[in-house]
């Protein structure tokens, strides 16, 4: 393959992923980002459609976290576009009905609502902010999933490092919700849970390109989790790391 074609191939792969995960109109807007910049916190299209409240950025100082240490390790709430979550749920390679979906750092719960369109056994959102989990519960009550979706949605106000994982096969979702030290503690807790009851675990981690090395370093400390796939978005703002045991 000529050198020019080899250099073009990764860009085409990123373009194809961007179209599949965010749609052609969104991708075209990203390509033209010098003219318009997408602001996920200002995108109310999902809420207008479902009568929910999932938009808006919330800084860590406004999350109501009592622990100074945990507040310093948290990362602001920012909703991910529904199409990005849908792409992951279609691409992760599981039979949804066999799994419980757990969103660690669920915020206002948009990802939970998107996941509710799929026939999971159960959906659980976990967040350390009482304010955000209250909003997420209200959103879950308002939301009406499609026929065949999951109606069993729970929202838990808890520190993710102390969360008791459901004793079923798990699909864990994280949208880069906290610093590596917390991720490490969460994975240790998951490891202990699996020792007591072995089961299948898939992890879908959404992040920006700059955070990939640090996240990979943490996961490398847990060799029972293998990186199965890395999807690099066009502008590096919606990358996916997939892991499984």
C-alpha positions in Angstrom: 0.0 0.0 0.0 1.5 3.4 -0.9 2.5 5.6 2.0 -0.1 8.2 1.3 -2.9 5.6 1.4 -1.5 4.2 4.7 -1.6 7.6 6.2 -5.1 8.2 5.1 -6.6 4.9 6.4 -6.7 5.8 10.1 -8.4 9.1 9.3 -11.0 7.2 7.2 -11.6 4.8 10.1 -12.1 7.7 12.5 -14.5 9.3 10.0 -16.5 6.1 9.6 -16.7 5.7 13.4 -17.8 9.4 13.8 -20.6 9.0 11.2 -21.8 5.7 12.8 -21.7 7.0 16.4 -22.9 10.6 16.0 -24.5 10.7 12.6 -23.6 12.4 9.3 -24.9 15.9 10.2 -23.0 15.9 13.6 -19.8 14.7 11.8 -20.1 17.4 9.2 -20.4 20.0 12.0 -17.4 18.5 13.7 -15.4 18.7 10.5 -16.4 22.3 10.2 -15.6 23.0 13.8 -13.6 26.1 12.9 -17.0 27.6 11.9 -19.2 26.0 14.6 -18.3 24.3 17.9 -20.7 21.6 19.3 -21.6 22.3 23.0 -23.1 19.1 24.5 -24.2 21.1 27.6 -26.3 23.3 25.3 -27.9 20.5 23.3 -31.4 20.1 24.5 -32.7 18.0 21.7 -33.0 14.8 23.8 -34.8 16.7 26.6 -37.2 18.3 24.2 -38.1 14.9 22.8 -38.6 13.1 26.1 -39.5 15.9 28.5 -36.4 15.2 30.7 -33.7 17.3 32.2 -30.3 15.9 31.2 -28.5 18.8 29.5 -26.1 21.3 31.1 -22.6 21.1 32.6 -22.2 20.9 36.4 -18.8 21.7 37.9 -17.5 19.5 40.6 -17.8 22.4 43.1 -21.6 22.3 42.6 -22.0 18.6 43.0 -22.6 18.7 46.7 -19.8 16.3 47.5 -19.0 16.5 51.2 -15.6 14.8 51.0 -12.9 17.3 49.9 -10.8 14.3 48.6 -13.7 12.9 46.5 -14.6 16.3 45.2 -11.1 16.9 44.0 -11.1 13.6 42.3 -14.4 14.0 40.5 -14.8 15.4 37.0 -17.6 17.8 36.0 -20.9 16.4 34.7 -21.3 16.7 31.0 -23.9 14.7 29.0 -22.8 12.6 26.1 -24.8 12.7 22.9 -27.4 10.0 22.7 -26.1 8.7 19.4 -22.6 8.2 20.9 -24.2 5.9 23.6 -26.3 4.2 21.0 -23.3 3.4 18.9 -21.6 1.8 21.9 -24.6 -0.3 22.9 -24.9 -1.6 19.3 -21.1 -2.2 19.0 -20.1 -3.7 22.4 -20.9 -7.2 21.2 -23.2 -8.6 23.9 -26.7 -10.0 24.2 -28.3 -7.2 26.2 -30.9 -9.4 27.9 -28.2 -11.3 29.7 -26.6 -8.2 31.3 -27.2 -5.6 33.9 -26.1 -2.2 32.7 -24.3 0.0 35.3 -23.4 3.6 34.7 -20.8 4.8 37.1 -21.0 8.5 37.5 -24.5 8.6 35.9 -25.1 12.3 36.6 -28.6 13.3 35.4 -29.1 9.9 33.8 -29.2 10.5 30.1 -27.1 7.3 29.4 -29.5 5.3 31.6 -32.4 6.4 29.5 -30.7 5.6 26.2 -29.8 2.2 27.6 -33.4 1.7 28.6 -34.3 1.3 24.9 -32.5 -2.1 25.1 -33.7 -5.2 26.8 -31.2 -5.3 29.7 -32.1 -7.3 32.8 -31.7 -4.2 34.9 -30.2 -0.7 34.6 -28.4 1.0 37.5 -27.0 4.5 37.7 -24.5 5.4 40.4 -23.4 8.9 41.4 -21.9 10.5 44.5 -24.0 13.7 44.0 -27.3 13.5 45.8 -28.5 16.5 43.7 -27.8 14.8 40.4 -29.1 11.4 41.4 -32.4 13.1 42.4 -32.6 14.6 38.9 -31.8 11.2 37.4 -34.6 9.5 39.3 -37.1 12.1 38.2 -35.9 11.6 34.6 -36.3 7.9 34.9 -39.8 8.3 36.1 -40.7 10.6 33.2 -39.0 8.5 30.5 -41.0 5.9 28.6 -38.8 3.3 26.9 -39.8 1.7 23.6 -41.6 -1.6 23.7 -39.1 -4.3 24.5 -36.8 -2.0 26.4 -35.9 -2.2 30.1 -38.2 -0.7 32.7 -36.2 -1.7 35.7 -34.1 1.4 36.3 -32.5 2.2 39.7 -30.5 5.2 40.6 -28.1 4.9 43.6 -26.6 7.9 45.4 -23.2 6.3 46.5 -19.5 6.6 46.2 -18.6 4.3 43.3 -15.7 2.8 45.3 -18.1 1.3 47.8 -20.8 0.2 45.4 -22.0 -3.4 45.5 -22.1 -4.6 41.9 -25.1 -6.7 40.9 -24.5 -10.4 40.8 -25.2 -10.8 37.1 -23.2 -10.4 33.9 -22.3 -6.7 33.8 -21.8 -4.0 31.2 -20.2 -1.0 32.9 -20.3 2.4 31.4 -18.0 5.3 32.4 -17.8 8.7 30.8 -14.5 9.7 32.4 -16.2 10.5 35.7 -13.3 10.7 38.0 -9.5 10.7 38.4 -7.4 7.5 38.0 -7.2 6.9 41.8 -10.9 6.5 42.0 -11.0 4.3 38.9 -8.4 2.1 40.5 -10.4 1.7 43.7 -13.5 0.9 41.7 -11.8 -1.8 39.8 -10.4 -3.3 43.0 -13.9 -3.4 44.3 -15.1 -5.1 41.1 -12.3 -7.6 41.4 -13.3 -8.6 44.9 -16.9 -8.9 43.7 -15.9 -11.3 40.9 -13.8 -13.4 43.3 -17.0 -14.1 45.3 -19.1 -14.7 42.2 -17.3 -15.1 38.8 -19.3 -13.6 35.9 -18.8 -11.8 32.6 -17.8 -8.2 32.7 -17.6 -5.7 29.8 -16.4 -2.1 30.3 -17.2 0.7 27.9 -15.2 3.8 28.8 -15.9 7.1 27.0 -13.2 9.7 27.1 -11.2 12.3 25.2 -8.0 11.3 23.4 -5.7 13.1 25.9 -7.0 10.9 28.8 -6.4 7.6 27.0 -2.8 6.9 28.3 -3.8 7.5 31.9 -6.9 5.3 31.7 -5.0 2.5 30.0 -2.3 2.7 32.7 -4.9 2.1 35.4 -6.6 -0.8 33.5 -3.2 -2.4 32.9 -2.9 -3.0 36.6 -5.8 -5.4 36.3 -4.6 -8.1 33.8 -7.9 -10.0 34.1 -9.4 -7.1 32.1 -8.3 -7.1 28.4 -8.6 -4.2 26.1 -10.8 -5.5 23.3 -11.2 -2.3 21.2 -10.3 1.3 20.9 -12.5 3.6 18.8 -10.8 7.0 18.0 -13.3 9.7 17.2 -12.6 12.3 14.5 -11.8 15.2 16.8 -10.7 13.1 19.8 -13.6 14.2 22.0 -15.6 10.9 22.0 -13.2 8.1 22.1 -14.2 4.6 23.4 -12.0 2.1 25.2 -13.6 -1.4 25.5 -12.4 -3.9 28.1 -13.7 -7.4 29.0 -12.7 -10.2 31.3 
